[in-house]
Amino acid sequence: MHATMIHAPGDIRFEQRPDPRITEPADAIVRTVATCVCGSDLWAYRGINPTAEPHPMGHEYIGVVEEVGRDVTHVRPGQLVIGSFATSDNTCPHCRYGFQTACVRGEFMTTCQAEYIRIPLADGTLVAVPGDPDPALIPSLLTLSDVMGTGWFAAVAAQVKPGVTVAVVGDGAVGLCGVLAAKELGAERVIAMSRHQDRQKLALDFGATDLVTERGDEGVARIHDLTDGVGVDSVLECVGTAESSDQARRATRPGGTVGFVGLPHGVEIDGGDLFTSMVGLRGGPAPVRRFLPDMIDRVLAGHMTPGKVFDRTLPLSEVAEAYRAMDERRAIKVMLQP
C-alpha cells in the first residue's frame, strides 16, 4: 500500500509501505474511504514538534472493515466504520467514565493518511455507521473522527447548555465545529473570534450570532463590550497557544468555564490569577468515542453538516499539497481520498 510519511519539517512524502496485518486478536484492518490533514499535523510540518526520524502521519479516518482478529465481535468485514484518533477498549474504568482517550490500554493513532489502517482494540474503538449512507455524507462523517468530536468535547467541557452565551477562540476546523456544537447544545448566543472572511462565513452558517475580529487584550475587551462587562458563560479554546489560552480565561465571567482542546504550546497558567478569576478549566484530548454514536445519528438525520469545514478535496497521493494548502491558509481543511 501507499501511506504518508514525514521526513523533516515541510517534507511530506506518499510512499510505498508494508500492508498492515492483524498482529493482535483485537485488531481490525480498515480500507480507507477518506482521511484528512488536521491542524495539529502542522505542528510537525512546521518543525514546532521535532521529527527525529521519518514516521507515518494521520489520525482521522472513515473506512470499510476488511479483516478482523479472532476476538473482534462488534464490527465485521464490509461495514463502514468511524473511529477516534485514540484507541480504547471502552471497558476500563476511564472509558466507563467517558474518558476513552485515557484508556489504560489505548494509544494514539498516527498511521491514518494511508490506503489501509490497522486499528487496535477494534471493538472499543470503532463504531459502525448504520445502513448505507449517502456518499455525500462522507465528509461530515469523517469529521466525527476528530474535529467535530473535539469541538463537541470543547462545548461539553465548557458546560454549554441551553440559554448560555459562548465564545469560541480559534477559527480552524475544530473551532468552527465548536461553534456548531455550541449551537446544537442549545447556546443562545455564540461569539466566534475570527479574522478570516471565509471562516467567518462558515461560522455564521454553523450558528454564530456575533463575530469578533480582535485578539489579545482588544479581543477580551470586545467580548466584555458585547456582554455588558460581564464576560461569557462558556469559552471554547481551540488553538493551544499562550495568547489564545490567556484570552479565553479572561473573556470568561466569574463562575464560567473554559473548555480547552487546543494542543498546548507554551501555555502557562498563574495559580493566583486562576484563583481570583473563579473560572473553571476542563479539557484535554477529546474522548471522541463517547460522542460518536450521538454525532453519527445527528449527521444521518441531517441535524448538522460539519463536513462543510472541508473546502478542498484531493487524492490521497497529493497529500503533500494538502499540507501546503493548510499551512499557507489556502484551505481550512483538506479531505483526502484514495
C-alpha positions in Angstrom: 0.0 0.0 0.0 0.9 3.7 0.0 1.0 5.9 3.1 2.0 9.4 4.2 5.4 9.8 5.8 7.1 12.9 7.2 10.8 13.0 6.8 11.5 16.6 8.1 9.7 19.9 8.5 7.9 20.6 5.2 8.9 17.2 3.8 5.8 15.1 3.3 6.0 12.0 1.1 3.5 9.5 -0.2 5.5 6.3 -0.1 5.0 2.6 -0.5 4.8 0.9 2.8 4.1 -2.7 4.1 0.4 -3.6 4.1 -0.9 -3.6 7.7 -1.6 -7.0 9.2 -3.6 -8.4 12.1 -1.0 -8.6 14.9 -3.3 -8.9 17.9 -6.6 -10.7 18.3 -8.4 -7.4 19.0 -7.2 -5.8 15.7 -9.1 -4.8 12.6 -7.8 -3.8 9.2 -9.8 -0.9 7.6 -9.6 0.1 4.0 -9.7 3.9 4.0 -12.6 5.7 2.3 -11.5 9.1 3.4 -8.9 10.7 5.6 -7.6 14.3 6.0 -5.0 16.7 7.3 -5.5 18.0 10.9 -4.3 21.4 12.2 -2.4 19.5 14.8 -0.4 17.8 12.0 1.0 21.2 11.1 3.0 21.3 14.4 5.3 18.7 13.0 5.1 20.0 9.4 6.3 23.4 10.7 9.0 22.0 12.8 7.5 23.0 16.1 7.2 19.4 17.1 10.5 17.8 16.2 10.9 14.9 13.6 13.8 12.8 14.7 13.3 10.2 12.0 10.7 9.5 9.3 7.4 8.4 10.7 3.8 8.0 9.4 1.1 10.7 9.7 -2.6 11.0 10.2 -5.2 10.2 12.8 -8.6 10.8 11.2 -10.4 8.2 9.1 -13.6 6.6 7.9 -13.4 3.3 6.1 -14.6 -0.2 5.4 -13.6 -3.2 7.6 -11.6 -5.6 5.5 -10.5 -8.1 8.2 -10.8 -8.7 11.9 -8.9 -10.5 14.6 -10.5 -13.5 16.3 -11.6 -11.6 19.4 -13.4 -8.9 17.5 -17.2 -9.2 17.7 -18.7 -5.7 17.4 -17.7 -4.9 13.9 -17.4 -7.2 10.8 -15.9 -7.1 7.3 -17.9 -5.0 4.9 -19.1 -2.4 7.5 -18.4 1.3 7.1 -16.8 2.4 10.4 -15.5 5.5 12.1 -13.0 5.5 14.9 -11.5 8.0 17.3 -7.9 9.3 16.9 -7.2 7.4 20.1 -7.9 3.7 20.5 -9.8 2.4 23.6 -11.2 -0.9 24.9 -14.3 1.0 26.1 -14.4 -1.2 29.2 -11.7 0.1 31.5 -12.6 2.5 34.4 -11.6 5.6 32.5 -13.6 4.5 29.4 -16.6 3.8 31.5 -16.4 7.3 32.9 -16.4 8.6 29.4 -12.7 9.5 29.0 -11.7 7.0 26.4 -8.6 9.0 25.5 -7.2 8.0 28.9 -7.9 4.2 28.3 -5.4 2.1 30.2 -4.8 0.0 27.0 -5.2 2.8 24.5 -2.8 4.5 22.1 -3.0 7.5 19.7 -3.3 6.8 16.0 -0.6 8.1 13.8 -0.9 6.0 10.6 -4.3 7.0 9.1 -3.2 9.1 6.0 -2.9 5.7 4.2 -4.8 3.3 2.0 -5.2 0.8 4.8 -5.0 1.1 8.6 -4.6 -1.4 11.4 -6.9 -0.4 14.2 -6.0 -1.9 17.7 -8.8 -2.5 20.2 -11.3 -2.5 17.3 -14.4 -3.4 19.4 -13.9 -0.5 21.6 -12.6 2.0 19.1 -14.7 1.6 16.0 -18.4 2.5 15.6 -20.3 1.1 12.6 -22.4 3.6 10.5 -25.9 2.1 10.2 -27.4 1.4 6.8 -26.0 2.5 3.5 -25.3 6.3 4.0 -25.4 8.7 1.1 -21.8 9.2 -0.2 -22.5 13.0 0.2 -22.4 12.4 3.9 -18.8 11.0 4.0 -17.2 14.5 4.7 -19.4 15.1 7.6 -19.0 11.6 9.0 -15.2 11.9 8.6 -15.2 15.0 10.8 -16.6 12.9 13.7 -13.3 11.0 13.9 -11.6 14.2 15.4 -12.5 17.8 14.6 -16.3 17.6 15.2 -15.8 15.3 18.2 -13.1 17.6 19.6 -15.3 20.7 19.0 -18.1 18.8 20.7 -16.0 17.9 23.7 -14.9 21.5 24.0 -18.5 22.6 24.3 -19.3 19.8 26.8 -16.2 20.6 28.9 -17.2 24.3 28.9 -20.6 23.3 30.2 -22.5 24.6 27.3 -26.3 24.2 27.8 -29.5 25.9 26.6 -29.6 29.6 27.0 -25.9 30.3 27.7 -23.6 32.8 25.9 -20.5 31.1 24.4 -17.3 32.4 22.8 -15.1 30.3 20.6 -11.4 31.1 20.4 -10.0 29.7 17.1 -11.4 29.6 13.6 -9.7 26.5 12.4 -11.8 23.3 11.7 -12.0 22.5 15.5 -13.1 26.0 16.4 -15.7 26.1 13.6 -17.0 22.7 14.7 -17.1 24.1 18.3 -19.5 26.8 17.0 -21.7 24.1 15.6 -21.5 22.0 18.7 -22.4 25.0 20.9 -25.4 25.7 18.7 -26.5 22.1 18.8 -26.3 22.0 22.6 -28.6 25.0 22.8 -26.4 28.0 23.3 -28.4 31.2 22.9 -25.5 33.3 21.8 -22.3 32.1 20.1 -19.5 34.6 19.6 -16.9 33.4 17.0 -13.5 35.0 17.2 -12.2 35.1 13.6 -10.3 37.4 11.3 -10.8 35.5 8.1 -13.8 36.2 5.9 -14.2 32.6 4.6 -14.1 31.2 8.1 -16.4 33.9 9.4 -19.0 33.0 6.8 -18.8 29.3 7.8 -19.1 30.2 11.5 -22.3 32.2 10.8 -23.6 29.2 8.8 -22.9 27.0 11.7 -24.8 29.2 14.1 -22.6 32.0 15.3 -24.5 35.1 16.3 -21.6 37.5 16.6 -18.1 37.9 15.2 -15.1 39.3 16.9 -12.0 40.1 14.9 -9.8 41.5 17.6 -7.3 39.4 19.5 -5.5 39.6 22.9 -6.4 42.5 25.1 -8.6 44.0 22.4 -10.4 40.7 21.9 -11.1 40.4 25.6 -12.4 44.0 25.7 -14.7 43.4 22.8 -16.1 40.3 24.4 -16.8 42.3 27.6 -18.4 45.1 25.5 -20.8 42.5 23.9 -21.8 41.1 27.3 -22.2 44.4 29.2 -19.0 43.9 31.1 -19.8 40.5 32.4 -17.9 38.1 30.2 -19.3 34.9 28.7 -20.6 31.8 30.4 -18.5 29.3 28.4 -15.4 29.6 26.2 -14.2 27.0 23.8 -10.4 27.3 23.5 -9.4 25.6 20.2 -5.9 26.8 19.5 -3.5 26.0 22.2 -1.2 29.0 22.2 -0.3 31.1 25.3 -2.2 34.0 23.8 -5.4 32.0 23.0 -5.4 30.4 26.4 -5.0 33.7 28.2 -7.7 35.3 26.0 -10.1 32.5 26.7 -9.7 32.7 30.5 -10.0 36.5 30.6 -13.1 36.5 28.4 -15.0 34.2 30.8 -17.2 35.5 33.6 -16.5 34.5 37.2 -18.0 31.1 37.7 -17.9 30.4 34.0 -15.9 27.6 32.3 -13.3 27.2 29.7 -13.2 24.0 27.6 -9.7 23.7 26.2 -8.9 21.3 23.4 -6.1 23.1 21.5 -2.9 21.2 21.9 -0.9 23.4 24.4 2.3 25.0 23.2 3.9 27.5 25.6 0.8 27.7 27.8 1.5 28.7 31.5 -1.3 29.5 34.0 -0.6 31.6 37.1 -2.2 30.0 40.1 -3.1 33.3 41.7 -4.8 34.6 38.6 -6.8 31.4 38.3 -7.8 31.5 41.9 -9.1 35.1 41.8 -10.8 34.7 38.4 -13.1 31.9 39.7 -13.0 30.4 36.2 -13.2 26.7 35.8 -10.9 24.8 33.3 -11.6 21.4 31.8 -10.3 19.8 28.6 -7.6 17.7 27.1 -7.6 15.1 24.3 -11.2 14.8 23.3 -12.8 11.4 24.2 -14.4 11.3 20.8 -15.6 7.7 21.3 -18.0 8.9 23.9 -19.8 11.1 21.5 -19.6 9.0 18.2 -23.0 7.3 18.3 -24.9 10.5 19.0 -23.0 12.5 16.4 -23.5 9.8 13.8 -27.2 10.0 14.4 -27.2 13.8 14.1 -25.4 13.7 10.8 -27.5 10.9 9.3 -30.7 12.8 10.4 -29.5 16.0 8.8 -29.3 18.0 12.0 -25.7 19.1 11.3 -23.3 19.1 8.4 -19.8 19.6 9.8 -18.3 18.4 6.6 -18.6 21.9 5.3 -15.2 22.5 7.0 -13.6 20.7 4.1 -13.1 23.4 1.5 -10.9 21.3 -0.7 -10.7 17.6 -1.6 -7.6 16.0 -3.1 -6.4 12.4 -4.0 -4.5 10.9 -1.1 -1.5 10.7 -3.4 -1.4 14.6 -3.3 -1.2 14.7 0.5 1.9 17.0 0.3 -0.1 19.6 -1.4 -2.8 19.2 1.2 -0.3 20.1 3.9 1.0 23.1 1.9 -2.5 24.4 1.4 -3.4 24.3 5.0 0.0 25.6 6.2 -0.4 28.6 3.8 -4.1 29.1 4.8 -5.3 28.4 1.3 -7.6 25.8 2.8 -9.4 25.4 6.1 -9.3 21.6 6.0 -8.4 19.2 3.2 -10.1 15.9 2.7 -8.1 13.1 1.1 -9.5 10.1 -0.8 -7.5 7.1 -2.1 
